[in-house]
Every structure is written in structure tokens, then in C-alpha cells.
Amino acid sequence: MNPLEMSKWLLPGLLAGLGGCGLIVELASERRLWQKNSRDFYEETKRKVPPLGGIPLLILMIVLMFWAKTWYMLPAVLIGLVGTIDDIMKLGIKGVNRPLKAREKIVLQVLIGILGAYLWGRFSSIWEIAWVVVVFMAVVNATNMTDGIDSLLAMTSIVAVLFSMLLLPGYGAVFFMLIGFLIGFLWFNAHPADIFMGDTGAFAIGGILATIFLRSKMEMYLLLIGIVFVVETLSVIIQVLHFKRTGNRIFLMSPIHHHFQKLGWSEPQIVFRFTFFQTLGGMIATVIAYVLAK
């Protein structure tokens, strides 16, 4: 992809991140559009900040899908819409005050995953469909769990996308669009954040990564390229299983970024160190891909 093609997708993403998120920050301040009655540790330690930062990304994805006819991106768009519904329901708007239940999200994720298996040409057997659904759900929920402190998901996602571009250069339009958006979003999400990604953005980012790697049949590389996402998810699973078995907790709090937060690490420290390990994972994945390609 030449520089002109790169800028064709990078700049709209950057403008969406800067302009779209800036507009949301202003509107949210005027209309008090932030999550009400949260019991989450992270949210309670923050001032009133809107969780709607992923909406410009979702709009950009829809435009890209129709403009470039990338219909394989439909599952990523749909899972982003699920996140939007959940984000809006959390705002405490009169008459709309119940977020989606866990089982409702699971059902929607399964259905979207099945659609993805069909669109991505991985519909040959029930086992392949099941595998695609499981991976899709795992990636989407992993990025959502990572969205826990200022800039963490955005920074680790930028690293993941950069290494993804080395492995799958044919998806440059999607990758450059996403990187542009994340850079613009970081202007408002840098600590202390003026806006959060929300389920819309977290689900959309996970949906994009899952879509591209599953369609390319290279999903195993996500274990390294998204090593932070994997560790965040494992920390939750381990915490829940260990607590049910023993009544004790391994981590002070999960996902694991909250554990380090309670240990006294600052948010910038956590973001830098997690991004460092995400970079190492991406480097290892790239070396493995290079060796296997020889």
C-alpha cells in the first residue's frame, strides 16, 4: 500500500477519533451522558466520564464496509452495535435503565459468530463453526476486559494492529483506519481520561481482530499478538475458578490490571508495562510467522 492509499484510510480514522470523540465529550458534559450507579471499582474511582468513545469508530466501520464493500466486516459491525446498545442502556436515560444481561450478550455473540463463520468461509463442519464462535467470543470479550484503565486498550490495540499489518498486509485499509482512530481517541483518553471506549469500542476492536484473523485462518497468532488480552482474560477465569473452589482470591482484583492498580502502580505505569509485553508478544509472533514461511 503506497503512502496515498495509507493516508486515504489513516486520516479519516484520525479525524473520526479527534472530531467524533471531541463532540461526544462536549455533548456528554451538557446532557450528563455518563454511566449511572456503577459498581465497578474503576468507574467509582473516576469522575463522570462518558463511555461512548467507540461510537465514531463504529460509524467509520460502517462507512468502510459500504464504501470498500468489505462485507466480511459485518460481524465486527454487529458486535459493535451490541456494545452500543449496552452502553446506552447504562446511561440511566429515563425508560432505558437496564444494561444487557450476560446471557443476552452471549446469545447475540454466538449468533454473530455463526454469521461470521458463514461469511468467512469457515462453515464446513459443526466443529469448525463452533471453533470460530468460541474464538470470536473470546477475542471480543478479551478486548472488553482490557478496557479497564485510561489508554490501556487503545495503546495495546495499536501495538496489536501494527504487528497484524506485518502478518496480514492485505487488510491495510481496515488496519490504517483503526490506527488513525485510536491515535485520535488517545487525545481524549489519555490519563486522566475525558472519555472511555465503552463496550461499543471494545467489542468493535475485538470484532475487527477476530474477523481478520479468523477469515485468514491465522487466529492462533492472536495468542501472541494480543498477549495482554489473553492474560487479562485468564486472570478473570483463574480468579473465578479459584474463588469457587477455595473461597480465596489469587489476585487482589481481576482483571489483572486492577490487581496492579491496588498494589499501587499508577495507571501510566500499568499502560506502559502492559504495552511493553504486548510488543514482545507481537515480535515473537512475527518471528514465528517468518520462520514458518521459509
ZAMARGU-4260 file (C-alpha; in steps of 0.2 Angstrom, whole numbers, plus 5000, padded with zeros to 4 digits):
<rodrens>
0) 5000/5000/5000 | 5008/5017/4995 | 5008/5032/5005 | 4992/5040/4997 | 4982/5024/5000
5) 4988/5024/5018 | 4983/5042/5021 | 4966/5038/5012 | 4961/5027/5027 | 4973/5034/5041
10) 4967/5052/5040 | 4948/5048/5041 | 4951/5037/5056 | 4961/5051/5064 | 4948/5064/5061
15) 4934/5052/5067 | 4944/5050/5083 | 4948/5068/5086 | 4932/5076/5080 | 4919/5062/5084
20) 4926/5059/5102 | 4928/5078/5105 | 4910/5081/5100 | 4904/5067/5112 | 4914/5074/5126
25) 4905/5091/5124 | 4888/5083/5122 | 4890/5072/5137 | 4895/5086/5148 | 4880/5096/5143
30) 4867/5081/5144 | 4876/5072/5158 | 4878/5056/5147 | 4889/5045/5159 | 4886/5028/5167
35) 4875/5029/5182 | 4876/5018/5198 | 4891/5008/5193 | 4898/4996/5205 | 4914/4994/5195
40) 4930/4998/5205 | 4937/5008/5191 | 4922/5018/5187 | 4920/5023/5205 | 4937/5030/5206
45) 4934/5041/5191 | 4925/5057/5189 | 4909/5057/5177 | 4916/5052/5160 | 4905/5046/5145
50) 4908/5028/5140 | 4903/5032/5122 | 4921/5034/5113 | 4918/5019/5102 | 4903/5026/5093
55) 4914/5036/5080 | 4924/5020/5077 | 4908/5010/5074 | 4901/5024/5061 | 4918/5023/5052
60) 4917/5004/5051 | 4900/5005/5043 | 4906/5018/5031 | 4921/5007/5026 | 4911/4992/5024
65) 4899/5000/5012 | 4912/5011/5003 | 4925/4997/5001 | 4912/4983/5000 | 4921/4973/5014
70) 4905/4963/5019 | 4916/4951/5029 | 4917/4965/5042 | 4898/4964/5045 | 4901/4953/5061
75) 4913/4966/5068 | 4900/4980/5065 | 4886/4970/5073 | 4895/4966/5089 | 4900/4984/5090
80) 4881/4988/5089 | 4878/4976/5103 | 4891/4986/5113 | 4882/5002/5108 | 4865/4996/5115
85) 4873/4991/5131 | 4882/5007/5133 | 4866/5017/5130 | 4856/5006/5142 | 4869/5010/5156
90) 4867/5029/5154 | 4852/5030/5166 | 4841/5038/5152 | 4823/5038/5158 | 4814/5022/5152
95) 4831/5014/5147 | 4840/5010/5163 | 4844/4991/5161 | 4860/4985/5153 | 4861/4969/5143
100) 4861/4954/5154 | 4876/4942/5152 | 4866/4928/5144 | 4859/4941/5132 | 4876/4946/5126
105) 4881/4928/5125 | 4867/4923/5114 | 4870/4938/5102 | 4889/4934/5102 | 4885/4916/5097
110) 4873/4921/5083 | 4885/4934/5076 | 4899/4922/5077 | 4889/4909/5067 | 4886/4923/5054
115) 4905/4926/5054 | 4909/4908/5051 | 4897/4908/5036 | 4904/4925/5029 | 4922/4920/5032
120) 4921/4903/5023 | 4923/4893/5038 | 4906/4884/5038 | 4912/4866/5033 | 4908/4857/5049
125) 4899/4859/5065 | 4916/4858/5074 | 4923/4872/5063 | 4908/4883/5066 | 4909/4880/5085
130) 4928/4884/5085 | 4925/4900/5075 | 4911/4905/5088 | 4922/4902/5103 | 4937/4911/5096
135) 4926/4926/5091 | 4918/4927/5108 | 4935/4925/5117 | 4943/4939/5107 | 4928/4951/5109
140) 4927/4948/5127 | 4946/4949/5130 | 4947/4967/5122 | 4932/4972/5133 | 4941/4966/5149
145) 4956/4975/5144 | 4947/4992/5143 | 4949/4995/5162 | 4960/5010/5164 | 4964/5025/5154
150) 4973/5022/5137 | 4976/5003/5141 | 4965/4996/5127 | 4970/5009/5115 | 4989/5008/5117
155) 4989/4989/5117 | 4977/4988/5102 | 4988/5000/5092 | 5003/4988/5095 | 4992/4973/5091
160) 4986/4981/5074 | 5004/4986/5069 | 5010/4968/5071 | 4994/4962/5062 | 4999/4973/5047
165) 5015/4964/5046 | 5007/4947/5046 | 4992/4952/5035 | 4996/4967/5024 | 4981/4964/5013
170) 4970/4972/5026 | 4978/4988/5026 | 4963/4999/5024 | 4955/4992/5040 | 4971/4992/5050
175) 4975/5010/5045 | 4958/5016/5048 | 4958/5008/5066 | 4976/5015/5070 | 4970/5033/5064
180) 4955/5032/5075 | 4965/5025/5091 | 4978/5039/5089 | 4964/5052/5089 | 4954/5044/5103
185) 4970/5044/5114 | 4970/5063/5114 | 4954/5062/5125 | 4958/5045/5133 | 4975/5049/5140
190) 4976/5049/5159 | 4965/5057/5166 | 4953/5052/5153 | 4939/5063/5146 | 4930/5048/5138
195) 4930/5030/5139 | 4930/5017/5125 | 4914/5008/5131 | 4908/4992/5126 | 4905/4999/5108
200) 4923/5002/5105 | 4930/4987/5115 | 4918/4975/5106 | 4922/4983/5089 | 4941/4982/5091
205) 4939/4964/5096 | 4927/4961/5082 | 4939/4968/5069 | 4954/4957/5075 | 4944/4942/5077
210) 4936/4944/5059 | 4953/4947/5050 | 4962/4933/5059 | 4948/4920/5058 | 4945/4924/5040
215) 4963/4922/5036 | 4964/4906/5047 | 4978/4913/5057 | 4969/4915/5073 | 4982/4906/5084
220) 4994/4921/5081 | 4982/4931/5092 | 4988/4922/5107 | 5004/4932/5105 | 4999/4947/5096
225) 4986/4950/5109 | 4995/4943/5124 | 4989/4956/5135 | 4971/4952/5130 | 4974/4934/5134
230) 4982/4937/5151 | 4968/4949/5156 | 4955/4935/5152 | 4965/4921/5160 | 4966/4932/5176
235) 4947/4933/5177 | 4945/4914/5173 | 4958/4909/5186 | 4951/4921/5199 | 4933/4915/5197
240) 4938/4896/5197 | 4949/4898/5212 | 4937/4908/5222 | 4923/4895/5219 | 4934/4881/5224
245) 4943/4888/5239 | 4934/4904/5244 | 4950/4914/5242 | 4956/4925/5229 | 4973/4924/5220
250) 4973/4942/5214 | 4968/4957/5224 | 4956/4961/5210 | 4953/4955/5192 | 4956/4958/5178
255) 4974/4959/5182 | 4977/4977/5178 | 4966/4981/5193 | 4977/4969/5204 | 4992/4980/5200
260) 4982/4996/5202 | 4978/4990/5220 | 4996/4986/5223 | 5000/5005/5220 | 5005/5005/5202
265) 5000/5021/5193 | 4989/5020/5178 | 5003/5026/5166 | 5014/5013/5173 | 5002/4999/5170
270) 4999/5005/5152 | 5017/5007/5148 | 5022/4990/5155 | 5007/4981/5148 | 5011/4989/5131
275) 5029/4983/5133 | 5023/4965/5135 | 5011/4967/5120 | 5026/4972/5110 | 5036/4957/5115
280) 5022/4946/5110 | 5020/4954/5093 | 5038/4952/5090 | 5038/4934/5094 | 5023/4931/5083
285) 5032/4940/5069 | 5047/4929/5071 | 5037/4913/5071 | 5027/4918/5056 | 5044/4922/5046
290) 5051/4906/5051 | 5036/4896/5046 | 5035/4905/5030 | 5053/4900/5024
</rodrens>
